[in-house]
Amino acid sequence: MLGNGVVGILSESVNKWERRVPLASSHCARLLHSGSAKTGVDRIIVQPSTKRIHHDSLYEDVGCQISDDLSECGLILGIKQP
């Protein structure tokens, strides 16, 4: 479903007020813990952000990796700029 099974979540940088996220930490938990055979997701890498409505620690708590490097990701998600 997602190429190599690694999903990336961008830190938004275009608008200084942007706090939305393409996937909440609860969504990431569901994708990671439902099994890669069912979801196609093996790992989720989240770029660090101090502006995001959901703090980095919430993503780490559900099993996501925090990293600036998204080069391993087969799918990268972000919020489209207006």
N, C-alpha and C positions, 0 to 999 in steps of 0.2 A: 504494500500500500504506500509506503513512504520511502521508497528507494532502499536506503541502507538501515532504516529503522531508528535513525537518530534525528530528533527534532530540536530545533533551536528557537529560542525566544529572544528577539531583539530588545535592547534597551532603547527606548524612544529618545531621540535627541533633537528633532526638528522644532518642536514647540516646547518651551520651558514649562508650560502648565500641563502637559500631557501626562496623565496618571493611569490611563486605561491599559489593560493587558489583553493580549489575544487568548491566553489561557490562564485562568486562576489556578492557584496551587491545588485546589480541590479537583480541578479537571485533570491536572498533571498526575495526581495520585490515582485517579480512576484509570487513566491510560497506562500508567506504569504497573499497577497492581492487578489489572485484569488479564495480564499475560500477553506477551508479544505475539503469540499465535493468533490471538483474538483481535488485538488492536494494531499490530504491526509496529509498535513502538518499543524499542529496547532501552533507549536512554533519552533524556531530555536535558539539554544544556541551556542554561539561562544566563544571558549577559547581565552583569551586576548593574543595579540602578538604585539611586537614592530617592528618585522621584516616583517610582512605581507604587501604586496603591497597596499592593501585596509586597511585603518586605522579602528580601532575598532569603532570610532564614526560614520563612514559611515554605519556600520551594525546596530548600535543603532538607527540611524536616520530612518531606514526602518522597525524597529520593532523587531529586534533580541535582545536577552538577552545576555549580556557578563558575562561569569562565567567560572571558572576553572573546576567546577564540571559538568561532562557530564553523571553522573550515571542515569539520567532520560531518556536519549536518546535511542530510539528504533533503530536508524541508526546513525552511526558516520562516517563522511567523512574526508578524509585526502589525501595528496599527497603521492603516493608510493615512497619510497626511491629508488634511482638508484641501 
